[in-house]
Amino acid sequence: MKRVLFMEKVQKSSSGTSRNIVLAVAALTSFLPPFMLSAVNIALPAIQNAFGAGAVLLSWVATSYLLSSAVFLVPAGKMGDIWGRKRVLEWGMWIFILSTFLCPFSPSMELFILLRAVQGMGGSLMLTMGMAILTSVFPSSERGKALGVNVAAIYLGSSAGPFFGGILISFFGWHSVFFINVFLGAVSLLLLKQFVKFEWKEGSSRSMDIPGCLVYGVSLVAVMYGVSVLPSGTAIVLMASGVLLFFVFLRRMLTVEDPLFEVRLFSGNRVFAFSNIAALINYAATYSVAFLLSLYLQYIKGMTPSEAGTIMVIQPILQAALSPVTGKLSDRIEPGLLASGGMASTAIGLGIFAFLDWGTPMFLIVAGLVLLGLGFAFFSSPNTNAIMGSVPSRYYGAASGAVGTMRVLGQMTSMAVITIVFAALLGDGQITRERYDSFISAARICFSISSLLCFTGVFFSWFRGSLHTLKNETVSGKGEADEQ
């Protein structure tokens, strides 16, 4: 009863103008992590030169952030239920700002990668809580549009990162990418504390499952570190141990009284399960695009960071422009139809990049980016609406954590493929002119794998079931329960 009264108070407090303020703050906090990620991608050659890092170690600049995000995304949803979603969002912002400020002062690549992992922890709390708060505030009839704006903010971050990051690096060096994020983070934190005065908390949880957190985190770290040291015997042991620990984690979630994550959502809800699998496949197929294309344009095409950023901005600009539209459409049109078309468009775009070589014309690269932009826009917002709309309100934190986890696990998988292919074709040395042919071969292999993954993802997107039918059944069931 106490929980219901609390949520009614929140809903009254968060109507009208307050909803728009919450949407603005959530969009800003969703903008920062992808802006940081994409700006760092364009700075990779400069970072490699600054630290003298090899190709495999360089890939950990992105992987460390993603791995840390994956470890904390699942606990983030539970933390919001226990301590309040606004409070946890604020914690994430402080962690993100402080670690970002320290990154440029790192004396070694190892410490730099460690700080990137701390950044990932802060970013995971920000993204998870922002989406959970939006879903709590907006009714189902407006949720797709709100989530579309939030997804657009993520894509704006991705688009602004390469463009402005390239300009900053060209004029002020790679350190400036981190300092601009500190400034933007401080502005977002000020807006949160100044204008968002109410809190969101729902659920009966009162304590964190610390053993579950540890098992989950160690399993992910073991798998990802094992991938980075393939094909050694140690790698096989680590990866096998990680997979075993993950099954231990799943077993624990099914048996403990207050689980860290409600895994039964996957077994009893096909819309939720297939939508999450589709998201995992989509991110696994697409995250490597920014990493590989940034290196290709600068190394093979001889572009400056700002020139490469200008080309790469095409894809996320299309995503940002269309995501609110497709999100709003998914409130009326079945999300699975929109998302399946988006996944197919993405697969074709990746197929174009699978044929990159020294003489690939720029119009073909632009065409691939256009297809990817259209594909992401039609997939992400409707798919997110399907996930968040397929669960009761008490599971919004868990569902938001699942969305983020699928995204980060997919991104980690994408980076794992790069790590394995780079290790096989390039070894641990730097990407020098003598190795450019090997780099092109590695990029083509990665893009080919990604395209095949996306074609597989169309199946899960198409056969997920109907969200609108599920909503009607849920409403009907609720009415019958009330009558009884």
C-alpha positions in Angstrom: 0.0 0.0 0.0 2.8 2.4 0.9 4.5 1.8 -2.5 1.2 2.5 -4.4 0.6 5.8 -2.5 4.2 6.8 -3.2 3.9 6.2 -7.0 0.5 8.0 -7.1 2.2 11.0 -5.5 5.0 10.8 -8.0 2.7 10.6 -11.0 0.8 13.7 -9.8 4.0 15.6 -9.2 5.4 14.6 -12.6 2.5 15.8 -14.8 2.6 18.6 -17.4 5.6 20.8 -17.4 7.5 18.6 -15.0 7.4 15.7 -17.5 9.2 17.9 -20.1 11.8 18.9 -17.5 12.4 15.3 -16.7 12.6 14.5 -20.4 15.2 17.3 -20.9 17.4 16.1 -18.0 17.2 12.5 -19.1 18.1 13.4 -22.7 21.1 15.3 -21.5 22.4 12.5 -19.3 21.7 10.0 -22.1 23.7 12.3 -24.5 27.0 12.2 -22.5 28.1 8.6 -22.5 27.8 8.0 -26.3 29.3 11.4 -26.9 32.3 10.3 -24.8 32.5 7.0 -26.6 32.3 8.3 -30.1 34.7 11.2 -29.5 37.3 8.8 -28.0 36.9 6.6 -31.1 38.0 9.4 -33.3 40.9 10.1 -30.9 42.2 6.6 -31.0 45.1 7.2 -33.4 46.2 10.2 -31.3 45.9 8.2 -28.1 47.9 5.3 -29.6 50.7 7.7 -30.5 50.6 9.3 -27.0 51.0 6.1 -25.1 52.7 4.0 -27.8 50.1 1.3 -27.4 49.7 -1.8 -29.6 46.5 -2.6 -31.6 45.1 -5.1 -29.0 45.8 -2.8 -26.0 44.2 0.1 -28.0 41.0 -1.9 -28.4 40.8 -2.0 -24.6 40.2 1.7 -24.6 36.7 1.0 -25.7 36.4 -2.5 -24.2 37.2 -1.4 -20.6 34.4 1.2 -20.7 31.9 -1.3 -22.1 32.9 -4.1 -19.8 32.5 -1.9 -16.7 29.2 -0.7 -18.0 28.0 -4.3 -18.5 29.0 -5.2 -14.9 27.0 -2.3 -13.4 24.0 -2.1 -15.6 22.1 -5.0 -13.9 22.8 -3.8 -10.4 21.8 -0.2 -11.4 18.2 -1.2 -11.8 18.1 -2.7 -8.4 19.9 0.3 -6.9 17.2 2.6 -8.3 14.5 0.5 -6.7 16.2 0.5 -3.3 17.6 4.1 -3.0 15.6 6.0 -5.6 16.2 6.5 -9.3 17.1 10.2 -9.2 19.6 9.6 -6.4 21.4 6.8 -8.3 21.4 8.9 -11.5 23.2 11.7 -9.5 25.7 9.2 -8.2 26.4 8.1 -11.8 26.9 11.6 -12.9 29.5 12.4 -10.1 31.4 9.2 -11.0 31.4 10.0 -14.7 32.5 13.6 -14.2 35.4 12.8 -11.8 36.8 9.9 -13.8 36.6 11.9 -17.1 38.5 14.7 -15.5 41.3 12.4 -14.4 41.7 10.5 -17.7 43.9 13.1 -19.5 46.4 13.1 -16.6 47.0 9.4 -16.8 50.8 8.6 -16.8 50.3 5.2 -18.5 48.0 3.3 -20.8 47.1 0.9 -18.0 45.8 3.7 -15.7 44.1 5.3 -18.6 42.2 2.1 -19.3 41.3 1.7 -15.6 39.8 5.2 -15.5 37.9 4.4 -18.6 36.4 1.5 -16.7 35.3 3.9 -13.9 33.8 6.1 -16.5 31.8 3.1 -17.7 30.4 2.5 -14.2 29.1 6.1 -14.1 27.7 6.0 -17.6 25.8 2.8 -16.8 24.1 4.3 -13.9 23.2 7.4 -15.9 21.7 5.5 -18.9 19.8 3.0 -16.8 18.2 5.5 -14.5 17.4 8.0 -17.2 15.3 5.5 -19.2 13.6 4.0 -16.0 12.6 7.5 -14.9 11.1 8.4 -18.3 9.1 5.1 -18.4 7.8 5.9 -14.9 6.7 9.4 -15.8 5.1 9.1 -19.2 1.9 7.1 -19.8 2.0 4.2 -22.3 0.2 6.3 -25.0 3.2 8.8 -25.0 6.0 6.5 -23.9 7.2 5.7 -27.4 7.6 9.3 -28.3 9.5 10.1 -25.0 11.8 7.1 -25.5 12.3 8.2 -29.1 13.5 11.6 -27.9 15.8 9.8 -25.4 17.2 7.5 -28.1 17.6 10.6 -30.3 19.7 12.1 -27.6 21.9 9.0 -27.5 22.4 9.2 -31.3 23.0 13.0 -31.1 25.8 12.1 -28.7 27.2 9.6 -31.2 27.0 12.1 -34.0 28.4 15.1 -32.1 31.3 13.0 -30.8 33.1 12.3 -34.1 32.4 15.8 -35.5 33.2 18.0 -32.6 35.7 15.5 -31.2 37.6 15.7 -34.5 37.6 19.5 -34.4 38.8 19.6 -30.8 41.6 17.0 -31.5 42.8 18.9 -34.5 43.1 22.3 -32.7 43.6 21.4 -29.0 44.7 17.7 -28.8 43.0 14.6 -27.6 42.9 15.8 -24.0 40.3 18.4 -24.9 37.7 15.6 -25.7 37.7 14.7 -22.0 37.6 18.3 -20.7 34.5 19.1 -22.8 32.7 16.1 -21.3 33.6 17.3 -17.8 32.0 20.7 -18.6 28.8 19.1 -20.1 28.6 16.7 -17.2 28.7 19.5 -14.7 25.9 21.4 -16.6 23.7 18.2 -16.6 24.3 17.7 -12.9 23.4 21.3 -12.1 20.1 21.0 -14.1 19.2 17.7 -12.3 19.8 19.2 -8.8 18.1 22.6 -9.7 15.0 21.5 -11.5 14.1 17.9 -10.6 12.9 18.0 -7.1 11.0 14.7 -6.7 12.1 11.1 -6.5 11.0 7.8 -8.1 11.1 4.5 -6.2 9.1 1.4 -6.8 9.5 -2.2 -5.7 9.8 -4.1 -2.5 13.6 -4.6 -2.6 15.5 -3.3 0.4 18.9 -4.9 0.0 21.4 -5.6 -2.8 22.4 -9.2 -3.6 26.1 -8.6 -3.3 27.1 -12.2 -4.0 25.0 -12.1 -7.1 26.7 -8.9 -8.2 30.2 -10.4 -7.7 29.4 -13.6 -9.6 27.9 -11.7 -12.5 30.8 -9.2 -12.6 33.5 -11.8 -12.4 31.9 -14.0 -15.1 31.9 -11.1 -17.6 35.4 -10.0 -16.8 36.7 -13.6 -17.2 35.1 -14.0 -20.6 36.2 -10.7 -22.0 39.8 -11.0 -20.7 39.9 -14.5 -22.0 38.9 -13.2 -25.4 41.7 -10.7 -25.3 44.5 -13.3 -24.8 43.3 -15.8 -27.4 44.4 -18.3 -28.6 46.4 -19.2 -25.4 45.3 -22.0 -23.1 44.7 -19.4 -20.4 42.1 -17.8 -22.6 40.1 -21.1 -22.9 40.2 -21.6 -19.1 39.1 -18.0 -18.5 36.3 -18.1 -21.0 35.0 -21.5 -19.8 35.1 -20.3 -16.2 33.2 -17.1 -17.1 30.4 -19.1 -18.9 30.2 -21.5 -15.9 29.9 -18.6 -13.5 27.2 -17.0 -15.6 25.1 -20.1 -15.3 25.7 -20.1 -11.5 24.4 -16.5 -11.6 21.3 -17.5 -13.5 20.7 -20.3 -11.0 21.0 -18.0 -8.1 18.6 -15.5 -9.6 16.0 -18.3 -9.8 16.4 -19.4 -6.2 17.1 -16.3 -4.0 14.2 -14.5 -2.4 15.2 -11.0 -3.7 17.1 -11.5 -6.9 19.4 -8.9 -8.4 17.5 -9.4 -11.7 14.2 -11.1 -12.4 15.3 -13.6 -15.1 11.8 -15.1 -15.3 10.9 -12.1 -17.4 12.7 -13.8 -20.2 11.0 -17.2 -19.8 7.4 -15.9 -19.5 7.3 -13.0 -21.9 8.2 -13.6 -25.6 7.9 -10.0 -26.6 10.4 -9.0 -23.8 12.8 -11.9 -24.5 12.9 -11.7 -28.3 13.1 -7.9 -28.2 16.1 -8.1 -25.9 17.8 -10.8 -28.1 17.2 -8.6 -31.2 18.8 -5.7 -29.4 21.8 -7.8 -28.4 22.4 -8.9 -32.0 21.9 -5.4 -33.4 24.5 -3.9 -31.1 26.9 -6.9 -31.5 26.7 -6.3 -35.3 27.0 -2.5 -35.3 29.2 -1.1 -32.5 32.4 -2.0 -34.4 31.4 0.4 -37.2 32.6 3.6 -35.5 35.9 2.0 -34.3 36.8 0.4 -37.7 35.6 3.2 -39.9 37.5 5.8 -37.9 40.7 3.9 -38.4 40.0 3.2 -42.0 39.2 6.8 -42.9 42.3 8.2 -41.1 44.8 5.4 -42.0 43.7 4.3 -45.5 42.0 7.4 -46.8 44.5 9.8 -45.1 41.8 12.0 -43.6 42.3 14.3 -40.6 40.3 13.5 -37.4 37.9 16.4 -38.3 37.4 15.2 -41.9 36.8 11.6 -40.7 34.3 12.9 -38.1 32.4 14.9 -40.7 31.9 11.8 -42.8 31.0 9.6 -39.9 28.4 12.1 -38.6 26.0 11.2 -41.4 24.8 8.0 -39.7 24.0 9.3 -36.2 22.4 12.5 -37.6 19.9 10.4 -39.5 19.3 8.3 -36.4 18.8 11.4 -34.2 16.4 13.0 -36.7 14.2 10.0 -37.2 14.2 8.3 -33.8 11.5 10.5 -32.2 9.4 9.9 -35.3 9.8 6.1 -35.3 9.3 6.1 -31.5 5.9 7.9 -31.9 5.0 5.6 -34.8 5.6 2.6 -32.5 2.8 3.8 -30.2 0.4 3.1 -33.1 2.1 0.6 -35.4 3.4 -2.7 -34.1 7.1 -2.1 -33.0 8.2 -5.5 -34.4 7.3 -4.4 -38.0 9.3 -1.2 -37.8 12.3 -2.8 -36.0 12.5 -5.7 -38.5 12.7 -3.3 -41.4 15.4 -1.4 -39.6 17.4 -4.5 -38.9 17.3 -5.5 -42.6 18.5 -2.0 -43.7 21.4 -2.2 -41.2 22.4 -5.6 -42.5 22.6 -4.3 -46.1 24.7 -1.3 -45.0 27.1 -3.5 -43.2 27.3 -5.7 -46.3 28.6 -2.7 -48.3 31.4 -2.1 -45.8 32.4 -5.8 -46.1 33.9 -4.9 -49.5 36.1 -1.9 -48.3 39.5 -1.6 -49.9 42.1 1.0 -50.9 40.0 2.4 -53.7 36.4 2.3 -52.3 34.7 5.5 -53.5 33.4 7.9 -50.9 29.8 7.8 -52.3 29.7 4.1 -51.4 30.8 4.7 -47.9 28.2 7.5 -47.5 25.5 5.1 -48.9 26.5 2.5 -46.3 26.3 5.1 -43.5 22.8 6.3 -44.8 21.5 2.7 -44.7 22.9 2.2 -41.2 21.4 5.5 -40.0 17.9 4.6 -41.3 18.3 1.1 -39.9 19.2 2.2 -36.4 16.4 4.8 -36.4 13.7 2.3 -37.3 15.1 -0.4 -35.0 16.2 1.2 -31.7 13.2 3.4 -30.6 10.5 0.8 -31.5 12.5 -2.0 -30.0 13.1 -0.1 -26.8 9.4 0.7 -26.6 8.6 -2.9 -27.0 10.9 -3.9 -24.2 9.8 -1.2 -21.7 6.1 -1.6 -22.6 6.0 -5.4 -22.2 6.6 -5.4 -18.4 4.6 -4.1 -15.4 5.7 -0.8 -13.8 7.4 -2.5 -10.9 9.9 -4.0 -13.4 10.8 -0.8 -15.1 14.2 -0.7 -13.4 14.9 -4.3 -14.3 13.7 -3.7 -17.9 15.8 -0.6 -18.3 18.8 -2.5 -16.9 18.1 -5.3 -19.5 18.0 -2.8 -22.3 21.4 -1.4 -21.2 22.8 -4.8 -20.6 21.9 -6.0 -24.1 23.4 -2.9 -25.6 26.7 -3.2 -23.7 26.9 -7.0 -24.0 26.4 -6.5 -27.8 29.0 -3.8 -27.9 31.4 -6.0 -25.9 30.8 -8.9 -28.3 31.5 -6.5 -31.2 34.8 -5.5 -29.7 35.6 -9.1 -28.9 35.3 -9.9 -32.5 37.6 -7.0 -33.4 40.1 -8.1 -30.7 40.2 -11.7 -32.0 40.5 -10.7 -35.7 43.1 -8.1 -34.9 45.1 -10.5 -32.8 45.1 -13.0 -35.6 45.9 -10.7 -38.5 47.8 -7.8 -36.9 49.3 -9.3 -33.7 50.0 -6.9 -30.8 52.0 -4.4 -32.9 50.8 -0.9 -33.9 48.9 -0.3 -37.1 51.7 1.0 -39.3 51.8 1.6 -43.0 53.4 -1.7 -43.6 50.3 -3.4 -42.0 47.6 -1.4 -43.8 46.7 -4.3 -46.1 46.3 -6.6 -43.1 44.1 -3.9 -41.4 41.8 -3.8 -44.4 41.5 -7.6 -44.4 40.7 -7.5 -40.7 38.1 -4.8 -41.2 36.4 -6.7 -44.0 36.2 -9.8 -42.0 34.6 -7.9 -39.0 32.0 -6.2 -41.3 31.1 -9.5 -42.9 30.5 -11.1 -39.5 28.4 -8.1 -38.5 26.2 -8.3 -41.6 25.5 -12.0 -41.1 24.6 -11.3 -37.4 22.1 -8.6 -38.5 20.4 -10.9 -41.0 20.0 -13.4 -38.1 18.6 -10.7 -35.9 15.7 -10.1 -38.4 14.3 -13.5 -37.3 14.0 -12.5 -33.6 12.7 -9.1 -34.4 10.0 -10.4 -36.7 8.8 -13.3 -34.5 8.8 -11.5 -31.2 5.0 -11.4 -31.0 2.7 -8.4 -30.7 3.3 -5.7 -28.1 -0.1 -4.1 -28.6 -1.9 -7.5 -28.2 0.2 -8.1 -25.0 -0.9 -4.6 -23.7 -4.6 -5.4 -24.3 -4.3 -8.7 -22.6 -2.6 -7.0 -19.6 -5.3 -4.4 -19.3 -8.0 -7.0 -19.6 -6.4 -9.2 -17.0 -6.1 -6.2 -14.7 -9.7 -5.3 -15.1 -10.8 -8.9 -14.3 -8.6 -8.9 -11.2 -10.2 -5.6 -10.0 -13.7 -7.0 -10.5 -12.8 -10.1 -8.4 
